[in-house]
Amino acid sequence: MSQNLATVSQRALLPERIASLINALSSGVYEREHTIKMCLLAALAGESIFLLGPPGIAKSYIAKRLIEAFDNSQFFEYLMTRFSTPEEVFGPLSIQALKDEGKYVRLTDGYLPNADVVFLDEIWKAGPAILNTLLTVVNERTFKNGEHVYPVPMRLLVTASNELPEPDSGLDALYDRMLLRVFVNRIQEKKNFKLMLTEPSQDEATVADKLKISHQEYQHWQTIIPTLDLPDAIFEKLYTLKQRVENAGSEQSQFDPSELYVSDRRWKKAVRLLKAAAFFNGRDEVAPLDLLLLEDCLWHSPESRDVVQTVMQAFAKEVLFDQQEVLALIDDVKVALEEIEQDTAEALTYRQETATAGLTRKAMIDVSQSPRFTVNQSRDLVRLVLLRANPSVSEQEKGDSRWVYLDASDIEKKLKTGSTDLYGYVNKNNHLCRLTLEWDAQHALVIKDIANRPVPMALVGVNDPSESQLADWKQQTDQALEQLQHAQFLIRRARSQLNAGLPHLFAQPDLLEIASASLVDVEHEVKTQIDNLERQVNRLARLGEFFSGASHAEC
């Protein structure tokens, strides 16, 4: 039991330890923090990384620092040229073994087969003899020396160049195995440039012994990482990103779409990287923020890198936290409520009979069947229900006007073709308000709101909805309300996921900021829309009450 508790405690403290390790490795390095993070993550995941950038920007310096992350480890580096030989990378042949036993055996001490962290500069200048052996080392983490195959302890291979492999050079297989690809530029910020010039350089990072990773720890972590879960919801987002990258490739005309080709092998290795990121962030499954790391896994060239960055930014804004789905839900609810309003208007709006339409000698509206109401000493009033949400029909009664009371004789005598101004009461307001009514082109009775928009009206007692109509509309409004509630749930879940994922040890700060800001914007939009739409839903759900003779019969 005590051993289990100790293991749980170590897992809980792991993110803090890795964060401290990153800080130690990045100390005294300017504008290289992300590169160091990606190199460390590649090492922790057992993957390889390619650094693209001009000469003299500390690529070798970064790789050397990574050896300090591991306890009792060896570093090997080599600058490739077209004249490099396998002996310079994998070790010279043993003359003694060749003389005594007639065997070709290499002396590997101090060379790549015995190193934990390897840095190979100008990698694409190496000849086939080196690259073919290196491909086996990267693939299988083994090295054949004479008759025996030995495991290679290499935890991290960092390759670098200021160029990409030439097309049809036979180097695609090795390049494809460089899962992480990071562009390293010259120092951009003025203050960092000054510090780089004036501060004493630190060739090696100072890493406390308690932060260094032991061989046993590393091997133990490698057995845990594959067991982490990739939830179905995260897989769906990853697949959406895959489709977006592929679509972006087909839409670009300035370069070959194959530059955005990502092999199945790379996707599989990328998922392992995501699981490693989740593990060292203290989680048992991949979370949305981990997907941002794929930005450094999907590009092939500087041109395709620009496209991937654009795709990732849109992905962070629209997909990462279901922002697009939430906004689509809101739009669906808007459309559904508009359709319900349209249905209620078509079913309930008071319309002139064709025989009397346009005639001025007869009453244009028949209120004989309408019940009478009393408001503030005014009697013989009829009620007309507004059939659109949130219209304000008088400056004296701001907000949602649900119904108006008008004098029965007034409305019969004065309502004519064109606009007619009448005085009446709005909702529960006891003060007379001037209201503008008219007949529209379809002979429907409408009232103008304060923005001069026509709002269809129903006459209580004449256009009352049936029970079946009310039940049908209620069912539709209940469905709309469920969608709103689901949108609220998605936002709450996204906020929870974001908060649980921060701080993230490896993700690009720029992408984190984009995702966070986008979620804030969507939250604000959802809150605003839900406030409006809930009022509209509640209004439609209470439509039957507006026609009830017992509802506010006297005010």
C-alpha positions as CSV (number, residue, x, y, z in Angstrom):
1,M,0.0,0.0,0.0
2,S,2.8,2.5,0.9
3,Q,4.5,1.7,-2.4
4,N,1.3,2.5,-4.3
5,L,0.9,5.8,-2.3
6,A,4.5,6.7,-3.2
7,T,3.8,6.0,-6.9
8,V,0.7,8.2,-6.8
9,S,2.6,11.0,-5.1
10,Q,5.4,10.8,-7.7
11,R,2.8,11.0,-10.5
12,A,1.2,14.0,-8.9
13,L,4.5,15.8,-8.6
14,L,5.7,14.9,-12.1
15,P,4.3,18.0,-13.9
16,E,6.0,20.3,-11.4
17,R,9.3,18.4,-11.8
18,I,9.2,18.5,-15.6
19,A,8.3,22.2,-15.5
20,S,11.4,22.8,-13.3
21,L,13.5,20.8,-15.7
22,I,12.3,22.8,-18.6
23,N,13.2,26.0,-16.8
24,A,16.6,24.7,-15.9
25,L,17.3,23.7,-19.5
26,S,16.0,27.0,-20.8
27,S,18.0,29.2,-18.4
28,G,20.2,31.6,-20.3
29,V,18.7,30.7,-23.6
30,Y,16.8,33.4,-25.5
31,E,13.8,32.7,-27.8
32,R,14.5,29.0,-27.8
33,E,12.2,27.9,-25.0
34,H,9.7,26.2,-27.4
35,T,12.5,24.4,-29.2
36,I,13.9,23.1,-25.9
37,K,10.4,22.0,-24.8
38,M,9.9,20.1,-28.1
39,C,13.3,18.4,-27.8
40,L,12.6,17.3,-24.2
41,L,9.1,16.1,-25.2
42,A,10.6,14.1,-28.1
43,A,13.1,12.6,-25.7
44,L,10.5,11.7,-23.2
45,A,8.3,10.1,-25.9
46,G,11.3,8.3,-27.5
47,E,10.9,10.2,-30.8
48,S,13.3,12.1,-33.1
49,I,13.3,15.8,-33.9
50,F,14.5,17.9,-36.9
51,L,15.6,21.5,-36.5
52,L,15.4,23.6,-39.6
53,G,17.2,26.9,-39.6
54,P,20.2,29.0,-40.8
55,P,23.7,28.3,-39.5
56,G,24.8,29.9,-36.2
57,I,21.5,29.9,-34.3
58,A,22.4,27.5,-31.4
59,K,21.0,24.2,-32.8
60,S,24.0,22.3,-31.5
61,Y,23.9,24.3,-28.3
62,I,20.3,23.3,-27.6
63,A,21.0,19.6,-28.2
64,K,24.0,19.6,-25.8
65,R,21.8,21.0,-23.1
66,L,19.3,18.1,-23.4
67,I,21.9,15.6,-22.1
68,E,21.8,17.4,-18.8
69,A,18.2,16.2,-18.4
70,F,19.4,12.6,-18.0
71,D,21.4,11.0,-15.2
72,N,24.7,9.3,-16.2
73,S,24.2,9.8,-19.9
74,Q,26.4,10.2,-22.9
75,F,26.2,12.7,-25.7
76,F,27.3,12.3,-29.3
77,E,27.4,15.0,-32.0
78,Y,28.8,15.0,-35.5
79,L,28.8,17.5,-38.4
80,M,28.0,15.6,-41.5
81,T,29.7,16.2,-44.8
82,R,29.5,14.3,-48.1
83,F,32.9,12.7,-47.2
84,S,31.7,11.4,-43.7
85,T,32.3,7.7,-43.2
86,P,30.4,5.2,-41.0
87,E,33.5,4.9,-38.8
88,E,33.1,8.6,-37.7
89,V,29.5,8.0,-36.6
90,F,29.3,4.4,-35.5
91,G,32.9,3.8,-34.4
92,P,36.0,2.5,-36.1
93,L,36.6,-1.2,-36.9
94,S,38.4,-3.2,-34.3
95,I,41.7,-4.2,-35.9
96,Q,42.3,-6.7,-33.1
97,A,39.0,-8.4,-33.7
98,L,39.7,-8.5,-37.4
99,K,43.2,-9.9,-36.8
100,D,42.4,-12.4,-34.1
101,E,38.8,-13.5,-35.1
102,G,38.4,-12.3,-38.7
103,K,35.3,-10.4,-37.7
104,Y,34.2,-6.9,-38.6
105,V,33.4,-5.4,-35.2
106,R,33.2,-1.7,-34.4
107,L,34.5,0.0,-31.3
108,T,31.4,1.9,-30.3
109,D,32.4,3.5,-27.0
110,G,32.0,7.3,-27.4
111,Y,30.1,6.9,-30.7
112,L,26.4,7.0,-31.6
113,P,25.5,3.3,-30.7
114,N,26.3,4.1,-27.1
115,A,24.9,7.6,-26.8
116,D,21.7,8.7,-25.0
117,V,21.4,12.0,-26.8
118,V,22.6,12.3,-30.4
119,F,23.0,15.5,-32.5
120,L,23.7,15.1,-36.2
121,D,24.2,18.5,-37.9
122,E,23.7,18.9,-41.7
123,I,22.1,15.5,-41.7
124,W,21.2,15.4,-45.4
125,K,24.9,15.7,-46.4
126,A,25.5,12.2,-45.1
127,G,26.1,9.3,-47.5
128,P,23.9,6.3,-48.0
129,A,26.1,4.0,-45.9
130,I,25.5,6.2,-42.8
131,L,21.9,7.0,-43.5
132,N,20.8,3.3,-44.1
133,T,22.4,2.3,-40.8
134,L,20.9,5.3,-39.1
135,L,17.4,4.4,-40.4
136,T,17.7,1.0,-38.6
137,V,18.8,2.7,-35.4
138,V,15.9,5.1,-35.5
139,N,13.3,2.5,-36.4
140,E,14.3,-0.3,-34.1
141,R,16.7,1.3,-31.6
142,T,19.2,-1.5,-32.3
143,F,22.7,-1.6,-33.9
144,K,24.2,-4.7,-35.5
145,N,27.8,-5.0,-34.6
146,G,29.4,-8.0,-36.2
147,E,27.2,-11.1,-35.5
148,H,25.3,-9.5,-32.7
149,V,22.5,-7.0,-32.5
150,Y,22.7,-4.6,-29.5
151,P,20.1,-2.3,-28.1
152,V,20.8,1.4,-28.6
153,P,20.2,3.6,-25.5
154,M,19.4,6.6,-27.6
155,R,16.5,8.5,-26.1
156,L,16.7,11.5,-28.4
157,L,18.0,12.0,-31.9
158,V,18.3,15.7,-32.9
159,T,19.0,16.3,-36.5
160,A,19.5,19.7,-38.0
161,S,20.1,21.4,-41.3
162,N,19.5,24.7,-43.1
163,E,17.9,22.9,-46.0
164,L,15.5,20.0,-46.7
165,P,16.3,16.7,-48.4
166,E,16.4,17.0,-52.1
167,P,13.4,15.4,-53.9
168,D,14.1,11.8,-55.1
169,S,17.2,11.7,-53.0
170,G,16.1,8.6,-51.1
171,L,16.0,10.5,-47.8
172,D,12.2,10.6,-47.5
173,A,12.1,7.5,-45.3
174,L,14.5,9.1,-42.7
175,Y,12.9,12.5,-42.9
176,D,9.5,10.9,-42.3
177,R,10.8,9.5,-39.0
178,M,11.7,12.9,-37.7
179,L,8.3,13.3,-36.0
180,L,8.8,16.7,-34.6
181,R,10.0,19.5,-36.9
182,V,10.8,22.9,-35.5
183,F,11.9,26.0,-37.4
184,V,14.6,27.8,-35.4
185,N,15.1,31.4,-36.4
186,R,17.5,34.2,-35.4
187,I,16.7,36.1,-32.3
188,Q,14.0,38.5,-33.1
189,E,13.3,40.6,-29.9
190,K,15.6,43.6,-29.4
191,K,16.0,43.0,-25.6
192,N,16.8,39.3,-26.1
193,F,19.4,40.2,-28.8
194,K,21.1,42.6,-26.3
195,L,21.1,40.0,-23.6
196,M,22.6,37.5,-26.0
197,L,25.4,39.9,-26.8
198,T,26.2,41.1,-23.3
199,E,25.4,38.3,-20.9
200,P,28.0,35.6,-20.3
201,S,27.1,32.5,-22.3
202,Q,26.3,29.2,-20.5
203,D,27.5,26.3,-22.5
204,E,25.8,23.8,-20.2
205,A,22.6,23.9,-18.3
206,T,22.7,23.6,-14.5
207,V,20.2,20.9,-13.6
208,A,19.8,19.8,-10.0
209,D,20.3,16.1,-9.5
210,K,16.8,15.7,-8.1
211,L,15.4,16.8,-11.5
212,K,17.5,14.5,-13.6
213,I,15.8,11.5,-15.1
214,S,17.3,8.1,-14.2
215,H,17.4,5.1,-16.5
216,Q,14.9,3.2,-14.4
217,E,12.4,6.1,-14.4
218,Y,12.7,6.6,-18.2
219,Q,12.1,2.9,-18.9
220,H,9.2,2.8,-16.5
221,W,7.6,5.9,-18.2
222,Q,7.9,4.3,-21.6
223,T,5.8,1.4,-20.5
224,I,3.1,3.7,-19.1
225,I,2.8,6.2,-22.0
226,P,1.1,3.7,-24.5
227,T,-1.5,2.8,-21.9
228,L,-3.0,6.3,-21.7
229,D,-6.4,6.7,-23.3
230,L,-7.2,8.6,-26.5
231,P,-10.9,9.4,-25.9
232,D,-13.3,9.2,-28.8
233,A,-14.1,12.9,-28.6
234,I,-10.4,13.7,-28.9
235,F,-10.0,11.3,-31.8
236,E,-12.9,13.0,-33.6
237,K,-11.1,16.4,-33.2
238,L,-7.9,14.8,-34.4
239,Y,-9.6,13.4,-37.5
240,T,-11.2,16.8,-38.2
241,L,-7.7,18.3,-38.1
242,K,-6.4,15.6,-40.5
243,Q,-9.2,16.4,-42.9
244,R,-8.5,20.1,-42.7
245,V,-4.9,19.7,-43.4
246,E,-5.6,17.4,-46.4
247,N,-8.2,19.9,-47.7
248,A,-5.8,22.8,-47.3
249,G,-3.3,20.8,-49.4
250,S,-5.7,20.3,-52.2
251,E,-6.8,24.0,-52.1
252,Q,-3.2,25.4,-52.3
253,S,-1.9,26.2,-55.8
254,Q,1.5,27.5,-55.0
255,F,3.1,24.2,-54.0
256,D,2.7,20.5,-54.4
257,P,-0.1,19.1,-52.2
258,S,2.2,16.2,-51.4
259,E,4.1,18.6,-49.1
260,L,1.1,18.3,-46.7
261,Y,1.1,14.5,-46.9
262,V,1.3,12.9,-43.5
263,S,1.9,9.1,-43.4
264,D,-0.1,6.7,-41.3
265,R,3.2,6.0,-39.4
266,R,3.6,9.7,-38.5
267,W,0.0,9.9,-37.3
268,K,0.6,6.8,-35.1
269,K,3.8,8.2,-33.7
270,A,2.1,11.6,-33.2
271,V,-0.6,10.0,-31.0
272,R,2.2,8.5,-28.8
273,L,3.6,12.0,-28.5
274,L,0.2,13.3,-27.4
275,K,0.0,10.6,-24.8
276,A,3.4,11.5,-23.6
277,A,2.4,15.1,-23.3
278,A,-0.7,14.1,-21.4
279,F,1.3,11.9,-19.0
280,F,3.9,14.6,-18.2
281,N,1.1,17.1,-17.7
282,G,-0.3,14.8,-15.0
283,R,-3.2,13.3,-16.9
284,D,-4.3,9.8,-17.7
285,E,-5.8,10.6,-21.2
286,V,-5.2,13.0,-24.1
287,A,-6.9,16.3,-23.7
288,P,-7.9,19.0,-26.3
289,L,-4.9,21.2,-25.5
290,D,-2.5,18.3,-26.3
291,L,-3.7,18.5,-30.0
292,L,-2.0,21.8,-30.4
293,L,1.4,20.0,-30.4
294,L,0.5,18.6,-33.8
295,E,1.5,21.9,-35.4
296,D,5.1,20.7,-35.2
297,C,4.4,17.3,-36.6
298,L,2.5,18.0,-39.8
299,W,4.6,20.2,-42.0
300,H,7.2,19.2,-44.6
301,S,8.6,22.5,-45.9
302,P,8.6,26.2,-44.9
303,E,5.7,26.7,-47.3
304,S,3.6,23.9,-45.9
305,R,4.6,25.0,-42.4
306,D,2.8,28.3,-43.1
307,V,-0.3,26.4,-44.3
308,V,-0.3,24.2,-41.2
309,Q,0.0,27.2,-38.9
310,T,-3.0,28.8,-40.6
311,V,-5.0,25.5,-40.3
312,M,-4.0,25.1,-36.6
313,Q,-5.0,28.6,-35.7
314,A,-8.4,28.1,-37.3
315,F,-8.6,24.7,-35.6
316,A,-7.9,26.3,-32.2
317,K,-10.5,28.9,-32.8
318,E,-13.3,26.7,-34.1
319,V,-12.8,23.0,-33.2
320,L,-10.6,22.5,-30.2
321,F,-13.3,23.3,-27.6
322,D,-16.3,22.7,-29.9
323,Q,-16.7,26.4,-30.6
324,Q,-18.0,25.8,-34.1
325,E,-20.5,23.2,-32.8
326,V,-21.7,25.5,-30.1
327,L,-22.3,28.4,-32.5
328,A,-24.0,26.0,-35.0
329,L,-26.3,24.9,-32.2
330,I,-27.2,28.5,-31.5
331,D,-27.8,29.2,-35.2
332,D,-30.0,26.1,-35.3
333,V,-32.1,27.3,-32.4
334,K,-32.5,30.7,-34.0
335,V,-33.7,29.1,-37.2
336,A,-36.1,26.8,-35.3
337,L,-37.6,29.6,-33.3
338,E,-37.9,31.7,-36.4
339,E,-39.8,28.8,-38.0
340,I,-42.1,28.5,-35.0
341,E,-42.8,32.2,-35.0
342,Q,-43.5,32.0,-38.7
343,D,-45.9,29.1,-38.1
344,T,-47.7,31.0,-35.3
345,A,-48.0,34.1,-37.4
346,E,-49.4,32.2,-40.4
347,A,-51.9,30.3,-38.1
348,L,-53.0,33.1,-35.8
349,T,-52.6,36.5,-37.5
350,Y,-55.9,38.4,-37.9
351,R,-56.6,38.9,-41.6
352,Q,-59.3,40.8,-43.4
353,E,-61.8,38.7,-45.3
354,T,-61.3,39.0,-49.0
355,A,-64.8,40.4,-49.5
356,T,-64.2,43.3,-47.2
357,A,-60.5,43.9,-47.9
358,G,-59.8,47.4,-49.1
359,L,-63.4,48.7,-48.4
360,T,-63.6,51.7,-46.2
361,R,-67.4,52.0,-45.7
362,K,-67.5,48.8,-43.6
363,A,-65.6,48.0,-40.5
364,M,-62.2,46.5,-41.4
365,I,-62.1,44.4,-38.3
366,D,-64.8,42.5,-36.5
367,V,-64.4,42.4,-32.7
368,S,-67.8,41.1,-31.9
369,Q,-66.5,37.7,-30.9
370,S,-63.7,39.0,-28.8
371,P,-64.0,39.1,-24.9
372,R,-63.8,42.4,-23.2
373,F,-61.2,43.6,-20.7
374,T,-60.9,46.4,-18.2
375,V,-57.7,48.4,-17.6
376,N,-57.4,51.4,-15.4
377,Q,-61.1,52.4,-15.6
378,S,-61.1,51.8,-19.3
379,R,-63.8,49.2,-20.2
380,D,-64.8,47.5,-23.4
381,L,-61.2,46.8,-24.4
382,V,-60.1,44.0,-26.7
383,R,-56.7,42.3,-26.5
384,L,-54.4,41.7,-29.4
385,V,-51.5,39.4,-29.0
386,L,-48.2,40.2,-30.7
387,L,-46.8,37.2,-32.5
388,R,-43.1,38.0,-32.6
389,A,-40.7,38.0,-29.7
390,N,-39.0,41.1,-28.2
391,P,-40.7,43.9,-30.1
392,S,-41.2,47.1,-28.2
393,V,-44.1,49.0,-29.7
394,S,-44.0,52.1,-27.5
395,E,-41.3,54.3,-26.1
396,Q,-43.3,54.2,-22.8
397,E,-43.1,50.4,-22.6
398,K,-39.6,49.1,-23.4
399,G,-38.9,45.4,-23.6
400,D,-41.0,42.5,-24.8
401,S,-44.5,43.7,-25.8
402,R,-46.7,40.6,-25.4
403,W,-50.1,42.1,-26.0
404,V,-52.0,45.4,-26.3
405,Y,-55.5,46.5,-25.2
406,L,-57.5,48.7,-27.5
407,D,-60.9,50.2,-27.2
408,A,-63.3,48.0,-29.2
409,S,-65.3,50.8,-30.8
410,D,-62.2,52.8,-31.5
411,I,-60.5,50.0,-33.4
412,E,-63.7,49.3,-35.4
413,K,-64.2,53.0,-36.3
414,K,-60.7,54.2,-36.8
415,L,-58.7,51.3,-38.2
416,K,-58.5,52.0,-41.9
417,T,-56.2,51.4,-44.8
418,G,-52.7,52.8,-44.4
419,S,-51.2,53.5,-40.9
420,T,-53.6,54.3,-38.1
421,D,-52.6,55.7,-34.7
422,L,-54.6,54.5,-31.8
423,Y,-54.2,54.8,-28.0
424,G,-54.1,51.7,-25.9
425,Y,-52.3,49.8,-23.1
426,V,-49.3,47.6,-23.5
427,N,-48.8,44.5,-21.3
428,K,-49.6,45.6,-17.6
429,N,-48.8,49.3,-18.2
430,N,-51.6,51.5,-16.9
431,H,-50.6,54.5,-19.0
432,L,-52.0,55.0,-22.5
433,C,-49.5,54.6,-25.2
434,R,-49.8,55.8,-28.8
435,L,-49.7,52.7,-31.1
436,T,-49.4,52.5,-34.9
437,L,-51.5,49.8,-36.6
438,E,-51.9,49.0,-40.3
439,W,-52.9,46.3,-42.8
440,D,-50.0,44.8,-44.7
441,A,-50.0,43.7,-48.4
442,Q,-51.5,40.4,-47.4
443,H,-54.3,42.0,-45.5
444,A,-52.8,41.0,-42.2
445,L,-53.1,43.2,-39.2
446,V,-49.7,44.4,-37.9
447,I,-48.4,46.8,-35.3
448,K,-45.3,48.9,-35.9
449,D,-42.5,48.5,-33.3
450,I,-40.3,51.5,-32.3
451,A,-37.9,50.5,-35.1
452,N,-40.9,50.7,-37.6
453,R,-40.9,47.0,-38.2
454,P,-44.3,45.3,-38.7
455,V,-45.3,42.8,-36.0
456,P,-48.3,40.5,-36.9
457,M,-51.1,40.4,-34.3
458,A,-53.8,38.0,-33.3
459,L,-57.2,39.0,-31.9
460,V,-58.1,37.2,-28.7
461,G,-61.4,35.3,-29.0
462,V,-61.1,35.1,-32.8
463,N,-57.6,33.8,-33.5
464,D,-57.1,31.7,-30.4
465,P,-54.8,28.7,-30.9
466,S,-56.1,25.2,-30.5
467,E,-54.8,22.8,-27.9
468,S,-53.1,20.7,-30.5
469,Q,-51.4,23.7,-32.0
470,L,-50.1,24.8,-28.6
471,A,-48.9,21.3,-27.8
472,D,-47.1,21.1,-31.1
473,W,-45.4,24.5,-30.6
474,K,-44.5,23.6,-27.1
475,Q,-42.8,20.4,-28.2
476,Q,-40.8,22.4,-30.7
477,T,-39.8,25.0,-28.2
478,D,-38.8,22.3,-25.7
479,Q,-36.5,20.9,-28.3
480,A,-35.0,24.3,-28.9
481,L,-34.5,24.7,-25.2
482,E,-32.8,21.4,-25.0
483,Q,-30.4,22.5,-27.7
484,L,-29.7,25.7,-25.8
485,Q,-29.0,23.7,-22.7
486,H,-26.6,21.4,-24.6
487,A,-24.8,24.5,-25.9
488,Q,-24.4,25.7,-22.3
489,F,-23.1,22.3,-21.3
490,L,-20.5,22.3,-24.1
491,I,-19.3,25.7,-23.0
492,R,-19.1,24.6,-19.3
493,R,-17.2,21.5,-20.4
494,A,-14.8,23.4,-22.6
495,R,-14.1,25.9,-19.8
496,S,-13.4,23.0,-17.4
497,Q,-11.1,21.3,-20.0
498,L,-9.2,24.5,-20.6
499,N,-8.8,25.2,-16.9
500,A,-7.7,21.6,-16.2
501,G,-5.2,21.7,-19.1
502,L,-3.4,24.9,-17.9
503,P,-0.6,25.4,-17.5
504,H,0.4,23.2,-20.4
505,L,4.1,22.3,-20.3
506,F,4.7,22.0,-24.0
507,A,2.0,23.8,-26.1
508,Q,2.9,27.0,-28.0
509,P,1.8,30.0,-26.0
510,D,0.5,31.7,-29.1
511,L,-1.9,28.8,-29.9
512,L,-2.9,28.6,-26.2
513,E,-3.8,32.3,-26.3
514,I,-5.8,31.9,-29.5
515,A,-7.8,28.9,-28.1
516,S,-8.4,30.7,-24.8
517,A,-9.5,34.0,-26.4
518,S,-11.7,32.2,-28.9
519,L,-13.4,30.3,-26.0
520,V,-14.0,33.6,-24.2
521,D,-15.6,35.1,-27.3
522,V,-17.8,32.1,-27.8
523,E,-18.8,32.1,-24.1
524,H,-19.8,35.8,-24.5
525,E,-21.7,35.1,-27.7
526,V,-23.5,32.1,-26.2
527,K,-24.5,34.0,-23.0
528,T,-25.8,36.9,-25.1
529,Q,-27.7,34.7,-27.5
530,I,-29.0,32.4,-24.8
531,D,-30.4,35.3,-22.8
532,N,-32.3,36.4,-25.9
533,L,-33.3,33.0,-27.1
534,E,-34.5,31.8,-23.7
535,R,-36.8,34.8,-23.5
536,Q,-38.1,33.9,-27.0
537,V,-38.5,30.2,-26.0
538,N,-40.4,31.1,-22.8
539,R,-42.5,33.6,-24.7
540,L,-43.5,30.9,-27.2
541,A,-44.1,28.4,-24.4
542,R,-46.5,30.8,-22.7
543,L,-48.3,31.8,-25.9
544,G,-51.5,30.1,-24.7
545,E,-51.6,32.2,-21.6
546,F,-51.6,35.4,-23.7
547,F,-55.0,34.3,-25.2
548,S,-56.5,33.4,-21.8
549,G,-59.4,35.6,-20.8
550,A,-58.5,35.1,-17.2
551,S,-54.9,36.3,-17.7
552,H,-54.8,39.9,-16.5
553,A,-58.4,40.5,-17.3
554,E,-58.3,43.5,-15.1
555,C,-55.4,45.7,-14.3
